[in-house]
Amino acid sequence: MKAVDFLNLGLGAAFLAKDKVEGLFKEMEKRGEISKEDAKKFIDDAKARAEKERKDLDARIQEKIKKAVQEMGLATKEDIEELKKLIKAS
């Protein structure tokens, strides 16, 4: 399984969990166990946390990719641009 498969699996699980939580809060709201405002606040907070975690995960993935490229000795865009400048200067 590739890393992107694990990422997609995690995202699918997150969306499924989100739908279940929203359904649970709607049921609790109907029964009068939680106010609409409290349910909305909880869901909004959860969405904000999920977005932050997604951004953190993206940053970690990018860092891992960058490290892998360096370890493999592959040329980066910056390396290629520097070589182009050196060729033009000669």
C-alpha positions as a Markdown table, in Angstrom:
| # | Residue | x | y | z |
|---|---|---|---|---|
| 1 | Met | 0.0 | 0.0 | 0.0 |
| 2 | Lys | 1.3 | 3.4 | -0.9 |
| 3 | Ala | 1.5 | 6.4 | 1.4 |
| 4 | Val | -1.2 | 8.2 | -0.6 |
| 5 | Asp | -3.5 | 5.1 | -0.1 |
| 6 | Phe | -3.1 | 5.5 | 3.7 |
| 7 | Leu | -3.8 | 9.2 | 3.4 |
| 8 | Asn | -7.0 | 8.6 | 1.4 |
| 9 | Leu | -8.0 | 5.9 | 3.9 |
| 10 | Gly | -7.6 | 8.3 | 6.8 |
| 11 | Leu | -9.5 | 11.0 | 5.0 |
| 12 | Gly | -12.4 | 8.6 | 4.2 |
| 13 | Ala | -12.5 | 7.6 | 7.8 |
| 14 | Ala | -12.5 | 11.2 | 8.9 |
| 15 | Phe | -15.4 | 12.1 | 6.6 |
| 16 | Leu | -17.4 | 9.0 | 7.8 |
| 17 | Ala | -16.7 | 10.0 | 11.5 |
| 18 | Lys | -17.8 | 13.6 | 10.7 |
| 19 | Asp | -21.1 | 12.4 | 9.3 |
| 20 | Lys | -21.7 | 10.1 | 12.2 |
| 21 | Val | -20.9 | 12.9 | 14.8 |
| 22 | Glu | -23.2 | 15.4 | 13.0 |
| 23 | Gly | -26.0 | 12.8 | 13.0 |
| 24 | Leu | -25.4 | 12.1 | 16.7 |
| 25 | Phe | -25.6 | 15.8 | 17.5 |
| 26 | Lys | -28.8 | 16.2 | 15.5 |
| 27 | Glu | -30.4 | 13.4 | 17.4 |
| 28 | Met | -29.3 | 14.9 | 20.7 |
| 29 | Glu | -30.7 | 18.2 | 19.7 |
| 30 | Lys | -34.0 | 16.6 | 18.8 |
| 31 | Arg | -34.2 | 15.0 | 22.2 |
| 32 | Gly | -33.3 | 18.3 | 23.9 |
| 33 | Glu | -30.0 | 17.0 | 25.3 |
| 34 | Ile | -27.9 | 19.7 | 23.7 |
| 35 | Ser | -28.7 | 23.1 | 22.3 |
| 36 | Lys | -28.3 | 23.8 | 18.6 |
| 37 | Glu | -25.7 | 26.5 | 19.4 |
| 38 | Asp | -23.6 | 24.0 | 21.5 |
| 39 | Ala | -23.8 | 21.4 | 18.8 |
| 40 | Lys | -22.8 | 23.9 | 16.1 |
| 41 | Lys | -19.9 | 25.2 | 18.3 |
| 42 | Phe | -18.6 | 21.7 | 18.9 |
| 43 | Ile | -18.8 | 20.8 | 15.2 |
| 44 | Asp | -17.1 | 24.1 | 14.2 |
| 45 | Asp | -14.3 | 23.5 | 16.7 |
| 46 | Ala | -13.9 | 20.0 | 15.5 |
| 47 | Lys | -13.6 | 21.2 | 11.9 |
| 48 | Ala | -11.0 | 23.8 | 12.9 |
| 49 | Arg | -8.9 | 21.2 | 14.7 |
| 50 | Ala | -9.2 | 18.9 | 11.7 |
| 51 | Glu | -8.1 | 21.6 | 9.3 |
| 52 | Lys | -5.1 | 22.4 | 11.5 |
| 53 | Glu | -4.2 | 18.7 | 11.7 |
| 54 | Arg | -4.5 | 18.4 | 8.0 |
| 55 | Lys | -2.1 | 21.4 | 7.5 |
| 56 | Asp | 0.3 | 19.9 | 10.0 |
| 57 | Leu | 0.2 | 16.6 | 8.2 |
| 58 | Asp | 0.8 | 18.2 | 4.8 |
| 59 | Ala | 3.8 | 20.0 | 6.2 |
| 60 | Arg | 5.2 | 16.8 | 7.6 |
| 61 | Ile | 4.7 | 15.0 | 4.3 |
| 62 | Gln | 6.4 | 17.8 | 2.4 |
| 63 | Glu | 9.3 | 17.6 | 4.7 |
| 64 | Lys | 9.6 | 13.9 | 4.3 |
| 65 | Ile | 9.5 | 14.2 | 0.5 |
| 66 | Lys | 12.1 | 16.9 | 0.6 |
| 67 | Lys | 14.4 | 14.8 | 2.8 |
| 68 | Ala | 13.9 | 11.7 | 0.5 |
| 69 | Val | 14.9 | 13.8 | -2.5 |
| 70 | Gln | 18.0 | 15.1 | -0.7 |
| 71 | Glu | 18.9 | 11.5 | 0.4 |
| 72 | Met | 18.5 | 10.3 | -3.2 |
| 73 | Gly | 20.7 | 13.0 | -4.5 |
| 74 | Leu | 18.1 | 14.3 | -7.0 |
| 75 | Ala | 18.4 | 17.7 | -8.5 |
| 76 | Thr | 15.9 | 20.3 | -7.2 |
| 77 | Lys | 14.5 | 23.2 | -9.2 |
| 78 | Glu | 16.9 | 25.5 | -7.4 |
| 79 | Asp | 19.8 | 23.2 | -8.4 |
| 80 | Ile | 18.8 | 23.3 | -12.1 |
| 81 | Glu | 18.3 | 27.1 | -12.1 |
| 82 | Glu | 21.8 | 27.5 | -10.5 |
| 83 | Leu | 23.3 | 25.3 | -13.3 |
| 84 | Lys | 21.5 | 27.3 | -16.0 |
| 85 | Lys | 22.9 | 30.5 | -14.6 |
| 86 | Leu | 26.4 | 29.0 | -14.5 |
| 87 | Ile | 26.1 | 27.9 | -18.1 |
| 88 | Lys | 24.9 | 31.3 | -19.3 |
| 89 | Ala | 27.7 | 33.0 | -17.4 |
| 90 | Ser | 30.4 | 30.9 | -19.2 |
